[in-house]
């Protein structure tokens, strides 16, 4: 029997992961039901969201005017394919055993199914439902394969597929310059699909994958512990990989964090060594339970990609009613009853306040995609029932509901939606960043929104994201620090030389020539700063020009000093006369700089980049093409000057030694 039921003229099936797994210890060859283990509040929240959405639609004018009601049969998949297929078999078999009447849902044909959660289960269920062309609407299955309507003609979903999520992740990584990452996935259709798409899109943006770790689908399998341990070891052995993208289940991440902690402590290392930036997929981005006894300070930053959230006022009111009822709840919902029992057992006292706290925790989960699925079915049913009496058994067939779903636009929360030709709804993503406050973990703080059509981000909280800038490149901080110190020292020495310009020491050092040399050093330090941060058209043009000219200016001054030494210690009259004629300090400097500038103008390739439409890595790659040729020419030109300077300095040195 289903875990939650309600009568109605039109019955909707529901498949939700109320439990995280099944107990596979029974090795019997005979067919048997495997007991479900580990109650999952996320699955319960989504099941309750469906129940509330059905009740809301029944009260709405859309169905009330037609005198048609929706009922439901909700079953537990236990996050297991076999268990989900048994539930699906119940749905499909009921189309042949309807006995009439609507006093009980059992025996009534199921016109549509909402579920499942994971892609692995949805793929298996879709194949079975396709035999009867019963429409299936998933609220969180994102595998790309499910968009193939030649294989899954009855499958739809109220979320985008993983092509968009991985593209959004790659764009985020690119914008922050994180081009050296690790990937952790679970085995199965979802993990493999996400991994393939991410690696393909990342390589196009110049992002390198340091390692790829795949964990078994079930954490109770024999290989799970070994795989998690090996993954933790891989992460620990790659300290330079500061960003890890994860397409795993919450339970996998919880065990992975625990193993990382154990290995870190066993190695005698500081807990800070396991800190990373974790980019979480929709599968665990809202599950604060993954931390266990750890804190965000232990593991670093978590950036989550979640499906769009809607107006939760109706669901909050529904939960408030359950909260008020507490243990006195008598609805036909075995899942909720088990939830209350677990709360009472875990706290060893079933007072209303503790039950109230447990019910409030259900508000933390994203349920908008479930509400959209119910709304889509309700609008499809209403469009059909306007022209026929749907209260008469047999007048409505599942394939007719499927046909209406493809054609019918539906509304929810004042917005209109419609499935595209792949059966998806492109809503985009909310980007969240976890934060800790008073020992509570907040996982729903939206800091950015990703738009599928524009393939761009809109930041709603830029200040929160700025704290991640320090993780982009530690070398950049060192470079900026030394550049600033170099500029300061050069200015101090320049000021000192200027103040003591009439003294013999300053005159012997070159006088005005020393000021030119110090000025060139300051420009060189400034050009180094332009290599840090998000590149733009001006930076790409200016940084190589400034570096080349300033470096040439500095080397030219050294060349002049070398010629001065050569002139002073050269006793060959003929050669001394030649050197004296050549020794024109400022003429030499101007000629060398002019040659460098000519090389720049001749070989520079104009860079025209719309920075608003391209990410940082794309700009760097395109500007790099122009910089390579320009840099080669500059190095060739500067190299010749350096060689001439070295030759002059060496000649002068040996002449000086000879005198001594």
Secondary structure as UniProt FT lines:
FT   STRAND          4..6
FT   STRAND          10..16
FT   STRAND          19..22
FT   STRAND          36..39
FT   HELIX           41..59
FT   HELIX           61..64
FT   TURN            65..67
FT   STRAND          70..76
FT   TURN            78..79
FT   HELIX           81..93
FT   HELIX           94..96
FT   TURN            106..107
FT   STRAND          110..114
FT   HELIX           119..130
FT   TURN            131..133
FT   STRAND          135..138
FT   HELIX           144..147
FT   TURN            149..151
FT   TURN            153..154
FT   STRAND          155..157
FT   HELIX           162..175
FT   TURN            176..177
FT   STRAND          180..186
FT   HELIX           189..204
FT   TURN            205..206
FT   STRAND          208..215
FT   TURN            219..220
FT   TURN            222..223
FT   HELIX           224..236
FT   TURN            239..240
FT   STRAND          243..247
FT   HELIX           250..266
FT   TURN            267..268
FT   HELIX           271..274
FT   STRAND          276..280
FT   TURN            282..286
FT   HELIX           288..291
FT   TURN            292..293
FT   HELIX           296..299
FT   STRAND          300..307
FT   HELIX           313..325
FT   HELIX           326..328
FT   HELIX           334..347
FT   HELIX           352..360
FT   HELIX           361..364
FT   HELIX           368..385
FT   TURN            390..391
FT   TURN            393..394
FT   HELIX           398..407
FT   STRAND          410..412
FT   TURN            413..414
FT   STRAND          415..417
FT   TURN            421..422
FT   STRAND          429..433
FT   STRAND          435..437
FT   TURN            438..439
FT   STRAND          440..442
FT   STRAND          446..451
FT   TURN            452..455
FT   STRAND          456..459
FT   HELIX           462..466
FT   TURN            467..468
FT   HELIX           469..471
FT   HELIX           474..499
FT   TURN            500..502
FT   HELIX           504..508
FT   TURN            509..511
FT   HELIX           512..529
FT   TURN            530..531
FT   HELIX           537..568
FT   HELIX           573..582
FT   HELIX           585..603
FT   TURN            611..613
FT   HELIX           616..659
//
